[in-house]
Amino acid sequence: MDPMSRIVESVLEQTTEGGRVEGYFRSAGHWEGPVRRGLNEMMRGLEIGDPNALAEADWSLRHLNWGYRTRLPVGSVRLIARTALNMVERGGWLHRKPVALWGCSEGDVKTLAEFVPEALDAIREAGVPGRPYSFVTKLLHFCFPESFPICDSRAASSIQMWSYAAYPDGGQDRERFEWGRLADPSGDGYDGVVEFYRRFWDAASAGQRSELAERSKEMERIIGARVGILDLLDKLLWDAKGDPLPLGLRVVAR
């Protein structure tokens, strides 16, 4: 079976009761549900021009940083959010959300992939120290859950493991999905993350896509907040952190 098809099956398996993804949402729902709801409220406030929307989301931003262990100083979190959201506003995405990643044109895919390194450039110019790449992708994902996948070191390890199975002979195709490129703090490798997610959707059958949508609704009921299909894949990549077994890339003989 194609390696990506195995990952599709693994996401479906791990979102059932007792699965790794389902278990994540049950264990993290007490903080992640409120964070998701708070950032959703922030986006609604920004859309209507509420000048206090960002300040009122401070708890959610701090707990996004804490819950996902991005370990940025509190002051940096606020400046990162302000800078990234200013770029979102300039791009016209407060009143017209960016396109959904799955089903959009190649041009739109390029726009999404390039936005992250551009936002990181702006954040560095604003004087933010450290490496906020992972936090920026998490912030953008929670603001636009159908458009931006999350990237962190654990997800990058899992994507790299898939590339070993997809391109056993190596070469330039596999280089795009190497950990060092995907996790580069400049964000220049974010296009590989976006491409991986696109291939995941392409590998899913119509029936599997419907089932994934149902599973995301189940996760929503668990945490009481919006959960998309991108979230299901993200949580598997994060939990596996490069282990081929939970990714479905290696099967234990019975």
Buried (B, 14 or more C-beta within 10 A) or exposed (E): EEBBBBBBBBBBBBBEEEBBBBBBBBEBBEBBBBBBBBBBBBBEBBBEEBEEBBEEBBEBBBBBBBBBEBEBEEEBBBBBBBBBBBBBEEBEBBEEBBBBBBEBEEEBBEBBBBBBBBBBEBBBEBEBEBBBBBBBBBBBBBBBBBBBBBBBBBBBBBBBBBBBBBBEEEEEEBEBBBBEBBBBEEBBBBBBBBBBBBBBBEBBEEEBBEBBEEBBEBBBEBBEBBBBBBBBBBBBBBBBBBEBEBBBBEEEEE
